[in-house]
């Protein structure tokens, strides 16, 4: 197992280099001048020339790429052109929001999707099966931005003043603050150090931070703010998982060992959960890996609709402003997430099906 993981990590190095190269090239292929996008159309020629020199855009592209690779190997993604701040610090602030949103969306998609898939397979060709697949088809066909707006309208306006009211935007209610756990516990941390950035990154996961510090007010408020965006983001993967679970489980339920279990008098529930489900989950796990990566990269619409300061929204704004360092850094982070998730999925095959040998 360890040998397999080591080989996969080594194989990922050229893939990562290719991602860096393609991202660097595509970022500079975006039409438009960064100077005009950031300083405005009225920026003079002299101002734009100084802007270009200050950010190194006057050097040949291959020289810029060499500097970029050297910085990335040191964990430095450069400085944002638009905000004049280290991109690493922006990642520390923005990435936790997207991770919370993506993980929450995936959990809802798994729980609801697998449940609907199992129910549909166990009640094959019945009204329940038809109703379940109709729900799945609606979920996979519904645009996230439209669903997000409808959820915000229903729960924030129509249900205003009722116990079912939910906040339509933001991460916390105005006036509430999530105090980092290392400040609550009075840890001595050097500002700007790698340790400080790591601790700040962990603390910016508001749900986790408030849970370990016992701040139940912030925990409840942060969870309520996540309900609507999580539902909106989870609908498409939920529908895909439900359809895949149903088709995979139906295939397994038709195999000889399942019919043998039925012939021995084993009840239907035990046949499904003890004999069929584990084998049926292999293709579902593959879909889960792909959907987790898609949730990280595709949260831009959800974050925009619900006013969440995450990676997706920042990436969209950076593309509009031609902020190359942010575009490159955020794209690389999403790509690396895909690679790590795919490795986890491959390793999980060996645990789900002992017949699969990774060595």
Residue pairs with C-beta under 8 A, 6 or more apart in sequence:
1 347
1 350
1 358
1 359
3 359
4 347
4 358
4 359
5 343
5 347
8 343
8 346
9 343
12 339
12 343
15 339
16 332
16 335
16 336
16 339
19 331
19 332
19 335
19 336
20 68
20 69
20 72
20 328
20 332
21 65
23 327
23 328
23 331
23 332
23 335
24 64
24 65
24 68
24 328
27 324
27 327
27 328
27 331
28 61
28 324
30 319
30 322
30 327
32 322
33 48
33 322
34 51
34 55
34 57
34 81
34 321
34 322
34 323
34 324
35 43
35 47
35 48
35 51
35 52
36 43
36 48
37 320
37 321
37 322
38 51
38 81
38 82
38 321
38 322
38 323
39 47
39 48
39 51
43 51
52 58
55 81
56 64
56 67
57 64
68 78
68 328
71 77
71 78
72 332
75 88
75 194
76 86
76 88
77 86
77 87
77 88
77 91
77 325
77 328
77 329
77 332
78 86
78 87
78 325
78 328
78 329
79 85
79 86
79 87
79 325
80 86
80 87
80 90
80 318
80 323
80 325
80 326
81 321
81 322
81 323
81 324
81 325
82 317
82 318
82 321
82 323
82 326
83 90
83 323
87 325
87 326
87 329
88 197
88 329
89 197
90 314
90 326
91 311
91 329
91 330
91 333
92 197
92 200
92 201
92 204
93 200
93 204
93 309
94 309
94 310
94 311
94 314
95 201
95 204
95 310
95 311
95 333
96 201
96 202
96 204
96 205
96 206
97 171
97 204
97 303
97 308
97 309
97 310
97 311
98 296
98 299
98 303
98 310
98 311
98 312
99 205
99 296
100 205
100 206
100 207
100 226
101 226
101 229
101 230
101 233
101 295
101 299
101 302
101 303
101 308
101 310
102 233
102 292
102 295
102 296
102 299
104 226
104 230
104 233
104 234
105 230
105 233
105 234
105 237
105 295
106 234
106 237
106 288
106 291
106 292
106 295
108 230
108 231
108 234
108 238
109 234
109 237
109 238
109 241
109 291
110 241
110 288
112 234
112 238
112 242
113 136
113 237
113 238
113 239
113 240
113 241
113 242
113 245
114 241
114 242
114 245
114 284
116 132
116 135
116 136
116 238
116 242
116 245
116 246
117 132
117 241
117 242
117 243
117 244
117 245
117 246
117 248
117 249
117 284
118 245
118 246
118 249
118 272
118 277
119 128
119 132
120 128
120 129
120 132
120 133
120 242
120 246
121 129
121 245
121 246
121 249
121 250
121 253
121 272
122 268
122 272
123 129
123 132
124 250
132 242
132 246
133 242
133 243
133 246
135 239
135 242
136 238
136 239
136 242
136 243
137 239
138 239
139 235
139 236
139 238
139 239
139 242
140 235
140 236
140 239
140 240
140 243
142 235
142 236
144 232
144 233
144 235
144 236
144 298
144 301
144 302
144 305
145 301
145 304
145 305
147 231
147 232
147 235
148 228
148 229
148 232
148 301
148 302
148 305
148 306
149 305
151 228
151 231
151 232
152 168
152 169
152 228
152 305
152 306
155 164
155 165
155 166
155 168
155 228
156 165
156 166
156 167
156 168
157 168
159 165
159 166
166 224
166 227
166 228
167 173
167 224
167 225
167 228
168 228
168 306
169 306
169 307
169 308
170 225
170 306
170 307
170 308
171 206
171 222
171 225
171 308
171 309
172 178
172 206
172 218
172 221
172 222
172 225
173 221
173 225
176 217
176 218
176 221
177 218
178 203
178 206
178 209
178 210
178 215
178 218
178 222
179 213
179 215
180 199
180 200
180 203
180 209
181 199
181 202
181 203
181 209
181 212
181 213
182 189
182 199
182 203
184 213
185 213
187 199
189 195
189 196
189 199
190 196
202 208
202 209
203 209
206 218
206 219
206 222
207 219
207 222
207 223
207 226
209 215
210 216
210 218
210 219
210 222
211 219
228 306
229 302
229 303
229 305
229 306
229 308
232 302
232 305
232 306
233 295
233 299
233 302
237 287
237 291
237 294
237 295
240 287
240 291
241 284
241 287
241 288
241 291
244 283
244 284
244 287
245 280
245 281
245 284
248 280
248 281
248 282
248 283
248 284
249 272
249 276
249 277
249 280
251 280
252 258
252 276
252 277
252 279
252 280
253 271
253 272
253 276
257 275
258 271
258 275
258 276
261 270
261 271
261 275
262 271
266 274
266 275
278 352
278 353
279 353
281 352
282 349
282 352
282 353
285 345
285 348
285 349
285 352
286 345
288 345
289 341
289 342
289 344
289 345
292 337
292 341
293 334
293 337
293 338
293 341
293 342
296 311
296 334
296 337
297 312
297 334
297 338
298 312
299 310
299 311
299 312
300 312
300 313
300 315
300 316
301 312
302 308
302 312
303 309
303 310
303 311
303 312
303 313
304 312
304 313
304 316
311 330
311 333
311 334
314 326
314 330
315 326
315 327
315 330
315 331
317 323
318 326
318 327
318 330
319 327
346 358
347 358
349 356
349 358
350 356
350 357
350 358
